[in-house]
Amino acid sequence: MDIALHSDGSPRLIRDIAKSQNLSEKYVANLIVKLRSKGILKSTLGVYGGYMLNKDPKDITLLEVFEAMEGKLSIVKCVECPSTCKKSKTCKARSAWSGINREIAAMFAKKSVLDVMEE
């Protein structure tokens, strides 16, 4: 969000993000690695280097950001990985959790970074 809010065409430095958000540079660097590996951010090298959004904020969904940071959205482990529970094939609750998980994912997919910026 910091990079989106400060996008003026020039890359954003980790130290500037960390200072602006009152976070450690190490923590911000870890976030950057995850977002970059999923194609949400791009980096530029050199004196004027740093990090920028790889696409327009309206084209980046909150689901993309969440899954880049946390992995596949799953409110309970058995939703995405049924093998973690012996009862997953017959569990009535798993069906309910799966439905709720789909609804949450759909909500995240409908909301973009731009939507959050404008709120």
C-alpha positions in Angstrom: 0.0 0.0 0.0 2.9 2.4 0.8 4.3 1.9 -2.7 0.9 2.5 -4.3 0.3 5.6 -2.2 3.7 7.0 -3.1 3.8 6.1 -6.7 4.9 9.2 -8.6 6.8 7.3 -11.3 10.0 6.9 -9.2 10.9 3.7 -7.3 10.5 3.5 -3.5 13.4 2.6 -1.3 13.0 0.0 1.5 14.3 2.5 4.0 11.7 5.0 3.0 8.9 2.5 3.3 10.1 1.3 6.7 10.4 4.9 8.0 7.0 5.9 6.6 5.3 2.8 8.0 7.3 2.7 11.3 8.5 -0.8 10.5 12.0 -2.4 10.5 13.9 -2.4 7.2 14.4 -6.2 7.6 10.6 -6.8 7.9 9.9 -4.6 4.9 12.6 -6.4 2.9 10.9 -9.7 3.6 7.5 -8.4 2.4 9.1 -7.0 -0.7 10.7 -10.4 -1.6 7.3 -12.1 -1.3 5.5 -9.4 -3.4 8.2 -9.3 -6.0 8.3 -13.1 -6.4 4.6 -13.0 -7.2 5.0 -10.3 -9.8 3.2 -7.6 -7.8 6.3 -5.5 -7.5 9.3 -4.9 -9.7 12.7 -3.6 -8.9 15.1 -1.3 -10.6 18.8 -1.1 -9.9 21.1 1.8 -9.6 21.3 5.2 -7.9 17.6 5.8 -8.6 16.6 2.2 -8.0 14.0 0.8 -5.7 10.6 -0.9 -5.9 7.5 -0.1 -7.9 4.2 -1.7 -8.6 4.4 -4.1 -11.5 0.9 -3.2 -12.6 -1.8 -0.6 -12.1 -3.3 -0.6 -8.5 -6.7 -1.2 -10.0 -5.4 -4.5 -11.5 -4.0 -5.9 -8.2 -6.5 -7.6 -6.1 -6.4 -8.0 -2.3 -6.5 -11.8 -2.9 -3.3 -11.5 -4.9 -1.6 -9.5 -2.2 -2.9 -11.8 0.6 -1.8 -15.0 -1.2 1.6 -13.5 -2.0 2.1 -12.8 1.7 0.4 -15.7 3.4 0.0 -18.4 0.8 -3.3 -19.8 -0.5 -6.3 -18.5 1.4 -7.6 -21.1 3.7 -9.5 -20.4 6.9 -8.9 -23.9 8.1 -6.1 -26.2 7.0 -8.3 -29.0 5.6 -10.0 -26.6 3.1 -6.9 -26.5 0.9 -5.2 -29.6 2.1 -7.8 -32.3 3.0 -5.0 -34.8 3.7 -4.3 -33.0 6.9 -7.4 -34.5 8.5 -8.5 -38.1 8.5 -12.1 -37.0 8.6 -12.1 -34.6 5.7 -14.0 -36.9 3.3 -17.0 -37.2 5.7 -16.8 -34.0 7.7 -19.9 -31.8 7.5 -18.0 -28.8 8.9 -15.4 -29.0 6.1 -18.1 -28.3 3.5 -19.3 -25.2 5.4 -15.7 -24.0 5.8 -15.0 -24.5 2.1 -18.1 -22.4 1.2 -17.1 -19.7 3.6 -13.5 -19.8 2.3 -14.8 -19.4 -1.3 -16.9 -16.4 -0.3 -14.0 -14.7 1.5 -11.7 -15.3 -1.5 -14.4 -13.9 -3.8 -14.6 -10.7 -1.7 -10.8 -10.3 -1.7 -10.7 -10.9 -5.4 -13.3 -8.1 -6.0 -11.4 -5.5 -4.1 -8.3 -3.9 -5.7 -5.4 -2.0 -4.2 -6.9 1.1 -5.8 -10.2 0.5 -4.0 -8.4 0.5 -0.7 -6.4 3.6 -1.6 -9.6 5.5 -2.4 -11.4 4.4 0.8 
